[in-house]
Amino acid sequence: MIKTLKVSGAALGFALCLASPFALQSTARAADDALVQRGAYLAKLGDCVACHSAPKGKPFAGGLPMTTPMGKIYTTNITPDPDTGIGRYTEEDFTRALREGVAKDGHNLYPAMPYPSYAKINDDDAKALYAFFMKGVAPVQQANRESDIPWPLNMRWPLKFWNMVFLDKTVYQDKPGKDVAWNRGAYIIQGLGHCGSCHTPRGIAFQEKALDETGSAYL
């Protein structure tokens, strides 16, 4: 004989109340994990590890020398270490550095960091990148190294004016008349891929002569 289990409405409600927080937590964890994985994919598209890792160094801990006409600069620690990395960055701080080249403490980054390209990154992708660097990257305590650029060329305040002239803060907008694949490719190439940083000639102020296909010098 099959017995039917009778459950009162109150008992069922109590059981659901107990289960709901766990279900919500599980759903939130899954959403967080998906966002971190999305950020990991985007970080590979941007090849962040290539510049922010020195030979035989820890991933994203910085220290890679980059030669410029004015002297060497060294890439920074972008692991979530709170003292030497970006562990104290809010999402707003991170997005500002990514798109505008301004660090948490307000100093300007050299445009060797391709923020003129990253300015095209949309909000959802910036959020995913932040999630990855905060939760998907191991923190490494490694102090950043000062540049070898001599004074007064190492002063950063002129970069505020450089940005006023050469930085376009407009997030990428799909081009009408182009299909989804073309716009996706353009978004990657002009934004995270920052192909123009190496493949577009520079002007007298070391600015890229074009940031997209509307300029004849682009790529």
Secondary structure by P-SEA (a helix, b strand, c coil): cbbbbbbcaaaaaaaaaaaaaaaaaaaaaaaaaaaaaaaaaaaaaacccccccccccccccccbbbbcccbbbbbbbcccccccccccccaaaaaaaaccccccccccccccccccccccccaaaaaaaaaaaaccbbbbbbbbbbbccccccccccaaaaaaacccccccccccccccaaaaaaaaaaaccccccccccccccccccccccccccccc
